[in-house]
Amino acid sequence: MNLKEFWNNYKGAMIGIIVAILILVTRLHDLILAMVVLVLGALIGNYVQQNKEEVKTKLKAFIDKM
């Protein structure tokens, strides 16, 4: 296998590794994790707001099981 074939077969993995190394070296993973937590919190809050009765029923059933 020559270098061009190797590059064509594995360029996605190589680019992913390079991006992961850059994220780890620059400590951006802390910022990315914080952004993910914020987005998940917003999505969960929005879901609860839109489906109050359903969430209340499911939560009550969960607590009753305990």
N, C-alpha and C positions, 0 to 999 in steps of 0.2 A: 504494500500500500504506500503510495507516495504522499507527500506532504499536502498536496491539493485535495486529494480524496479524504485524508484525515481531517483537514480543516472543514470540508463540506459536511462530513458526517458528524462532527463534534463541535461546531462553532457555537451552537446555542449553549452547550454545557460550559465551554470556555468563557464565554461572555458572562454567563451567570456566576461563575467562580470569581471572575475579576470584579464584578459588581459587588458580590458578597464580601470580598476582601476589602474593597474600598469602604463599604458600609461599616465593617468592623474596625478598620484602622481609624476612620474619622469619627467613630463613636456615634454615628447617626442612628444606630439601632435603638438607642434610648428615645430619640425623637420620634422614630417610626412607631415604636411601641406605644408611646404616649398618644400619638395621632390615632392609632388603631383603637385604643381604649376610649378615646373621646368619640370617635365615630360610632363604635358599638354602643356606648352610653346614649348617644343621641337616637340611634335606631331603636333601642329598647324603650326609651322614654316615649318616642313617637308611637310605637306599637301599643304600649300601655295606654296612652292617651286616646288612641283611636278605638281600642277594644276594651274599655274599662270593665264592662259587665262580664265579658268572657274571662278576662284575667282574674277578676274578683272571684268568679265561680271556680276556676282552676286552682287558685291559691287557697281558697277555703277547703276544697277537696284534698289538696296536698297536706294542709295543716291537720285536717281531720284524720288522715291516715297515720300521722305521727302520733 
